[in-house]
């Protein structure tokens, strides 16, 4: 195990697999890696100015889930049969935030115990923007040991422990559309604040501005353009 400049033990030798900072960032003559979006010098995994995730291009791996027929409504059949390759729509992104109102609603319904799982208030103002630049964009929590490296990584800091390691996946569809599939997550996935989770392993088409709720406090807003 190597130790990163921030003091974390990391199995990776190039970038810390805890905070994402370059392992030799403080070496002599090293220039901090700039953010490709706003040119802010890198100090950790996420850009302090725009929320860009530096680790996406370093550690994520393409998935293999394919579904059958592109949906024309909110729900289609089970996500099991193979299909032809899909198009790669551009200009979509996922904006990830921690919402205390979601956390409080779950606590009020007895779905979590505030004494055991506290809301990470410093994370309330943090916003991450993840480009949907692959045919599959996975939502979950990373596990180096199990080889799980989701593009939308909710493994922290702060870690939303109510999110399954393989929670859900966003899939590109022809014509620039996207669908979401819950992968059988323990605590389910909801869209736009409804009480009923979506059916696991079924496709649901998502639209510009839709909000996906996962875990104890995480809201993922999908934006086009």
C-alpha positions as CSV (number, residue, x, y, z in Angstrom):
1,X,0.0,0.0,0.0
2,X,1.3,3.5,-0.9
3,X,0.4,6.6,1.0
4,X,-1.0,9.6,-0.8
5,X,-0.1,13.3,0.0
6,X,-3.3,13.6,1.9
7,X,-2.3,10.6,4.2
8,X,-4.5,7.9,2.8
9,X,-3.3,4.3,2.2
10,X,-3.9,3.5,-1.5
11,X,-3.6,0.3,-3.5
12,X,-3.3,2.3,-6.7
13,X,0.1,3.8,-7.4
14,X,-0.9,6.7,-9.8
15,X,-3.9,8.3,-8.1
16,X,-5.2,7.7,-4.5
17,X,-8.2,5.3,-4.6
18,X,-9.6,7.1,-1.5
19,X,-9.4,10.8,-2.5
20,X,-8.2,10.7,-6.1
21,X,-5.2,13.0,-5.7
22,X,-2.0,12.2,-7.7
23,X,0.3,10.1,-5.6
24,X,3.3,12.2,-6.4
25,X,1.5,15.5,-6.4
26,X,3.8,17.2,-4.0
27,X,7.0,16.0,-5.5
28,X,9.6,18.5,-6.7
29,X,8.7,20.2,-10.0
30,X,5.3,18.7,-10.2
31,X,2.5,20.9,-11.7
32,X,-1.1,20.2,-10.4
33,X,-3.3,18.6,-13.1
34,X,-5.8,21.2,-14.3
35,X,-9.5,20.5,-14.6
36,X,-10.4,19.9,-18.2
37,X,-13.6,21.9,-17.8
38,X,-12.5,25.1,-15.9
39,X,-8.7,24.7,-15.7
40,X,-8.7,24.9,-11.8
41,X,-5.6,23.0,-10.4
42,X,-6.4,19.6,-9.1
43,X,-6.3,19.2,-5.3
44,X,-8.3,15.9,-4.9
45,X,-10.6,13.6,-6.8
46,X,-13.2,16.4,-7.5
47,X,-12.6,19.8,-8.9
48,X,-13.3,22.4,-6.2
49,X,-14.7,24.9,-8.8
50,X,-17.0,22.8,-11.0
51,X,-17.2,19.4,-9.4
52,X,-15.5,17.5,-12.3
53,X,-14.6,13.9,-11.3
54,X,-10.9,13.4,-12.3
55,X,-11.0,9.7,-11.5
56,X,-13.6,8.9,-14.2
57,X,-11.0,8.5,-17.0
58,X,-8.5,6.8,-14.7
59,X,-10.4,4.0,-13.0
60,X,-13.8,3.3,-14.5
61,X,-14.4,0.3,-16.7
62,X,-17.2,-0.1,-19.3
63,X,-20.0,-2.4,-18.2
64,X,-21.8,-5.1,-20.1
65,X,-25.5,-4.8,-19.3
66,X,-27.7,-4.7,-22.4
67,X,-31.5,-4.5,-22.6
68,X,-33.9,-5.4,-25.3
69,X,-36.2,-2.7,-26.9
70,X,-35.8,1.0,-26.5
71,X,-38.7,2.3,-24.4
72,X,-41.4,4.6,-25.7
73,X,-42.9,5.1,-22.2
74,X,-41.7,5.0,-18.7
75,X,-41.6,1.3,-18.4
76,X,-40.8,-1.6,-20.7
77,X,-40.0,-5.3,-20.2
78,X,-37.2,-6.9,-18.1
79,X,-33.7,-5.8,-18.8
80,X,-32.3,-9.2,-19.8
81,X,-32.2,-9.9,-23.5
82,X,-29.1,-8.7,-25.6
83,X,-29.6,-5.9,-28.2
84,X,-27.7,-4.1,-30.9
85,X,-25.2,-1.5,-29.9
86,X,-26.7,1.8,-28.9
87,X,-25.9,5.4,-30.0
88,X,-23.9,7.7,-27.9
89,X,-25.9,10.8,-27.2
90,X,-24.0,13.9,-26.2
91,X,-24.5,16.9,-23.9
92,X,-26.1,14.9,-21.0
93,X,-24.8,15.0,-17.5
94,X,-25.8,13.9,-14.0
95,X,-25.7,16.4,-11.2
96,X,-25.2,14.7,-7.8
97,X,-26.2,16.3,-4.5
98,X,-27.0,15.4,-0.9
99,X,-30.4,16.6,0.1
100,X,-31.3,16.9,3.8
101,X,-35.0,16.9,3.0
102,X,-34.7,13.5,1.5
103,X,-32.8,12.3,4.5
104,X,-35.4,13.7,6.9
105,X,-38.3,12.1,5.0
106,X,-36.6,8.7,5.2
107,X,-36.0,9.2,8.9
108,X,-39.7,10.2,9.5
109,X,-40.8,7.1,7.8
110,X,-38.6,4.9,9.9
111,X,-36.4,3.9,6.9
112,X,-33.2,5.0,8.7
113,X,-32.1,5.7,12.2
114,X,-30.5,9.2,12.7
115,X,-28.6,7.9,15.7
116,X,-26.8,5.4,13.5
117,X,-26.6,7.3,10.2
118,X,-26.1,11.1,10.4
119,X,-26.6,13.4,7.5
120,X,-23.2,14.8,6.2
121,X,-24.0,18.5,6.5
122,X,-20.7,19.6,5.0
123,X,-21.7,17.8,1.8
124,X,-24.9,19.8,1.5
125,X,-23.3,22.5,-0.6
126,X,-21.1,20.1,-2.6
127,X,-22.2,19.5,-6.2
128,X,-20.7,16.9,-8.5
129,X,-21.2,16.8,-12.3
130,X,-20.7,13.6,-14.1
131,X,-20.8,13.5,-17.9
132,X,-22.9,10.7,-19.4
133,X,-20.2,10.0,-22.0
134,X,-20.5,6.2,-22.1
135,X,-23.2,3.8,-23.3
136,X,-23.5,2.7,-19.7
137,X,-23.1,4.9,-16.6
138,X,-23.3,2.9,-13.4
139,X,-24.5,4.2,-10.0
140,X,-23.2,2.6,-6.8
141,X,-20.3,2.5,-4.4
142,X,-16.8,1.5,-5.4
143,X,-15.2,-1.6,-4.1
144,X,-11.6,-2.2,-5.2
145,X,-11.6,-5.7,-3.8
146,X,-14.7,-6.7,-5.8
147,X,-13.7,-4.7,-8.9
148,X,-16.8,-2.4,-8.7
149,X,-15.9,1.1,-10.1
150,X,-19.1,3.0,-10.9
151,X,-19.0,6.1,-12.9
152,X,-21.4,7.8,-10.4
153,X,-19.5,6.7,-7.3
154,X,-21.4,7.4,-4.0
155,X,-18.7,5.7,-1.9
156,X,-17.6,9.1,-0.6
157,X,-16.5,11.0,1.1
158,X,-19.1,11.3,2.3
159,X,-20.2,7.7,1.7
160,X,-23.9,7.1,1.3
161,X,-24.0,3.6,2.9
162,X,-27.7,3.1,1.9
163,X,-26.6,2.9,-1.7
164,X,-25.8,-0.7,-3.0
165,X,-22.4,-1.3,-4.5
166,X,-24.2,-2.1,-7.8
167,X,-27.3,0.0,-7.4
168,X,-28.5,1.1,-10.8
169,X,-27.3,1.9,-14.4
170,X,-28.2,4.6,-16.9
171,X,-28.2,3.2,-20.5
172,X,-27.9,5.2,-23.7
173,X,-30.6,4.5,-26.3
174,X,-30.9,5.4,-30.0
175,X,-32.0,9.0,-30.7
176,X,-30.3,10.5,-27.7
177,X,-32.6,8.9,-25.1
178,X,-31.5,7.5,-21.8
179,X,-33.2,4.9,-19.6
180,X,-32.4,3.8,-16.0
181,X,-32.5,0.3,-14.6
182,X,-32.5,-0.6,-10.9
183,X,-30.1,-3.6,-10.5
184,X,-32.0,-5.0,-7.5
185,X,-30.7,-2.5,-5.0
186,X,-31.6,-3.2,-1.4
187,X,-33.2,0.2,-0.7
188,X,-34.6,0.7,-4.2
189,X,-34.6,3.7,-6.6
190,X,-37.3,6.3,-7.1
191,X,-37.8,9.0,-9.7
192,X,-39.1,12.5,-9.1
193,X,-40.0,12.1,-5.5
194,X,-42.6,9.3,-5.8
195,X,-43.0,6.9,-2.9
196,X,-43.0,3.8,-5.0
197,X,-39.5,2.5,-6.1
198,X,-39.2,1.5,-9.8
199,X,-39.4,-2.2,-10.6
200,X,-35.9,-3.8,-10.6
201,X,-34.5,-4.9,-13.9
202,X,-37.0,-2.9,-15.9
203,X,-36.2,0.1,-18.1
204,X,-37.6,3.5,-17.3
205,X,-37.0,6.3,-19.7
206,X,-35.6,9.5,-18.1
207,X,-36.0,13.0,-19.4
208,X,-34.2,16.3,-19.0
209,X,-34.7,17.5,-15.4
210,X,-35.7,14.2,-13.9
211,X,-34.5,13.5,-10.4
212,X,-33.3,10.0,-9.4
213,X,-33.3,9.3,-5.6
214,X,-31.0,6.6,-4.2
215,X,-29.6,5.8,-0.7
216,X,-30.2,7.9,2.4
217,X,-29.8,11.4,0.9
218,X,-28.5,11.3,-2.7
219,X,-30.4,13.1,-5.5
220,X,-29.1,12.7,-9.1
221,X,-30.6,15.3,-11.5
222,X,-30.3,14.5,-15.2
223,X,-29.6,17.5,-17.4
224,X,-29.4,17.8,-21.2
225,X,-27.5,20.6,-22.8
